[in-house]
Amino acid sequence: MSTLAPTIAAAAPAAPAQTSTLRRFYWSVRRELWEYQAIYVAPVAVAALVLLGFLISMVHLPADLRAAALDPARQNDLLQRPYRYAAALIMLSTFIVGIFYCVEALYAERRDRSTLFWKSLPVSDVTAVIAKASIPLLILPLVTFAVTVATQLIILLLGTAVLSVSGVNAATLWAHVPLLQMSWLLLYHLATVHALWWAPFFGWLLLVSAWARRAPFLWATLPLVAISIVEKIAFDTTRFATMLQTRYNASREAVIAPGTLPIDPMTHLTPRVFLSSASLWLGLAVAAALLAAAVRLRRARGPI
Amino acid sequence: MACIEARDLRKTFGGTVALDGISLRVTEGHILGLVGPNGAGKTTALNAMLGLTPYQGELRVLGHDPWTERDLLMRDVCFIADVAVLPRWIRVSHLLDYVAGVHPRFDRAKAEGFLTNTTIRLTTKVGELSKGVVTQLHLALVMAIDAKLLVLDEPTLGLDILYRKQFYDSLLSDYCDGSRTIVVATHQVEEIEHVITDVVFIDRGRIVFDSSMDGLESRYVEVLVHPARIDAARALRPMHERQGIGRRALLFDGVDRQRLAELGELRTPGLADLFVAVVGDHAGQAQEAHR
């Protein structure tokens, strides 16, 4: 041993190699994207479908526009519809991906025992869980935004080309489609509703994913149903179910003046009202608590 | 300097006692074999040392508390817990990217060097590889990390004999440099016998035997006793007796070699024989003796 000791002593200070927390976070997120390719494949696939539908609609769009020449509202609807579809469907796809991702994220690594490999690397449970939470809270909204804007741009360019060829003035199209404003609204909606307002939902799913020994999807949903049923029978009230529903629906009201659609003039945005609402901060606190519990569970739980 | 220092480590799962007061000290540069039957508590002990499970008692690994500082600890510790824990969906190149991204002591070129000696290609997915090859890959990753402590938990379980032999061969030739500490848990005694410098037998959550391999050779001796002298041999109180071919083999602990030589042919007992003698037949007694 005495002959070995100096070697070790000499080696230790010579290797102050470090990786920053940010770097470990970055690679942990990359890792998630390698494993769950649906994060970008699903929205791109939906975008492709929307484009296909749009292309088919181009066959009769010039005729429809001519027929609606005297009805500006109808024209407006015809021209804007594909952009709305694109945004709505791509958002829906990433929302669904987000739900399935969260249910799997901390469950699959225990089921396939790979958690033992991930834990053999110098990445803390906090970093790992935050990287996973960043998928629904940061990455999916960004992917949604990028894919939607790209799709809408393609729709605009294709529409311009087709309308020009068929003799309709393409300027009508550009006048009716405020792409920049739509993009800004989309980004605002994604940041406020998808990331901030729905954060407790995703936190809950990640917690169940870290906890469940089997059937995480059932564990994520059935207890909520059970609580609602027990509450209804015991007190004849529906507070819990209403609370969940409000959280899911009312986000829109917290963001934009009531009774308006997501794609609306920017004057309806109420970021101050939104950011100062107690519900938002309460929701974020709940999300943080759920994620903290998920971190503790990830540390304690081994492979299933 | 102690690499692992455990004092009175305890752990229960429900009503089952997995670790019943384990005290252990592993010095840097040593290769410790942790040998025990299935369910003896080997994995639980290793998991405690790796920060994978909470425990009662005192435990420091490289100066860290494993349970609260796993991420810090893993800069200097590598482990292969069980075969085939590498995620099946990952591409080999991505695996290297990831480890290089998060591990400050990982030498990617070295890992790729190890892989050139195998059939593994960077574009392959782990799921396409056989169990033995996945273990090769994992070992290549681990050997490219400049760690102070390597922990292996049944690393060759379920592999065929070629891969098993190859595993320990490459570990010895490409990794062990005398300064690295290795702890390997297994119940396949034969394959680590010539690798380890120290051995610990663990049974029912307790350490029932603890010796250096050198100490073992000088202390224990097996005598192939001539049938005529069997009673004289038994009078010397062997710790274990088994039937050999034509003769009985008696295992003695610390008995004078000259006296034993008169009884029959002497030889160094294999770790397996010693294991059976200590754990198999006299587990209870050995536990008492250890106290």
HADDOCK unambig.tbl for C-alpha pairs under 7 A between the chains (distance, minus, plus):
assign (segid A and resid 4 and name CA) (segid B and resid 179 and name CA) 5.84 0.50 0.50
assign (segid A and resid 8 and name CA) (segid B and resid 179 and name CA) 6.64 0.50 0.50
assign (segid A and resid 17 and name CA) (segid B and resid 104 and name CA) 5.15 0.50 0.50
assign (segid A and resid 17 and name CA) (segid B and resid 105 and name CA) 6.49 0.50 0.50
assign (segid A and resid 18 and name CA) (segid B and resid 104 and name CA) 5.11 0.50 0.50
assign (segid A and resid 19 and name CA) (segid B and resid 102 and name CA) 6.44 0.50 0.50
assign (segid A and resid 19 and name CA) (segid B and resid 103 and name CA) 6.89 0.50 0.50
assign (segid A and resid 19 and name CA) (segid B and resid 104 and name CA) 5.58 0.50 0.50
assign (segid A and resid 23 and name CA) (segid B and resid 101 and name CA) 6.89 0.50 0.50
assign (segid A and resid 23 and name CA) (segid B and resid 102 and name CA) 6.92 0.50 0.50
assign (segid A and resid 24 and name CA) (segid B and resid 101 and name CA) 6.57 0.50 0.50
assign (segid A and resid 24 and name CA) (segid B and resid 102 and name CA) 4.90 0.50 0.50
assign (segid A and resid 27 and name CA) (segid B and resid 98 and name CA) 6.05 0.50 0.50
assign (segid A and resid 27 and name CA) (segid B and resid 101 and name CA) 5.99 0.50 0.50
assign (segid A and resid 27 and name CA) (segid B and resid 102 and name CA) 6.79 0.50 0.50
assign (segid A and resid 35 and name CA) (segid B and resid 89 and name CA) 6.55 0.50 0.50
assign (segid A and resid 35 and name CA) (segid B and resid 90 and name CA) 6.95 0.50 0.50
assign (segid A and resid 113 and name CA) (segid B and resid 85 and name CA) 5.45 0.50 0.50
assign (segid A and resid 114 and name CA) (segid B and resid 85 and name CA) 4.70 0.50 0.50
assign (segid A and resid 114 and name CA) (segid B and resid 86 and name CA) 5.44 0.50 0.50
assign (segid A and resid 114 and name CA) (segid B and resid 87 and name CA) 5.12 0.50 0.50
assign (segid A and resid 116 and name CA) (segid B and resid 81 and name CA) 6.54 0.50 0.50
assign (segid A and resid 116 and name CA) (segid B and resid 85 and name CA) 6.43 0.50 0.50
assign (segid A and resid 117 and name CA) (segid B and resid 85 and name CA) 5.91 0.50 0.50
assign (segid A and resid 117 and name CA) (segid B and resid 86 and name CA) 6.02 0.50 0.50
assign (segid A and resid 120 and name CA) (segid B and resid 74 and name CA) 6.13 0.50 0.50
assign (segid A and resid 120 and name CA) (segid B and resid 78 and name CA) 6.12 0.50 0.50
assign (segid A and resid 120 and name CA) (segid B and resid 79 and name CA) 5.94 0.50 0.50
assign (segid A and resid 121 and name CA) (segid B and resid 74 and name CA) 5.51 0.50 0.50
assign (segid A and resid 121 and name CA) (segid B and resid 103 and name CA) 6.77 0.50 0.50
assign (segid A and resid 122 and name CA) (segid B and resid 71 and name CA) 4.27 0.50 0.50
assign (segid A and resid 122 and name CA) (segid B and resid 72 and name CA) 6.13 0.50 0.50
assign (segid A and resid 122 and name CA) (segid B and resid 74 and name CA) 4.64 0.50 0.50
assign (segid A and resid 122 and name CA) (segid B and resid 75 and name CA) 5.38 0.50 0.50
assign (segid A and resid 122 and name CA) (segid B and resid 102 and name CA) 6.81 0.50 0.50
assign (segid A and resid 122 and name CA) (segid B and resid 103 and name CA) 6.33 0.50 0.50
assign (segid A and resid 123 and name CA) (segid B and resid 71 and name CA) 5.27 0.50 0.50
assign (segid A and resid 123 and name CA) (segid B and resid 102 and name CA) 6.94 0.50 0.50
assign (segid A and resid 124 and name CA) (segid B and resid 71 and name CA) 4.82 0.50 0.50
assign (segid A and resid 299 and name CA) (segid B and resid 52 and name CA) 6.97 0.50 0.50
assign (segid A and resid 300 and name CA) (segid B and resid 52 and name CA) 6.76 0.50 0.50
assign (segid A and resid 300 and name CA) (segid B and resid 53 and name CA) 6.13 0.50 0.50
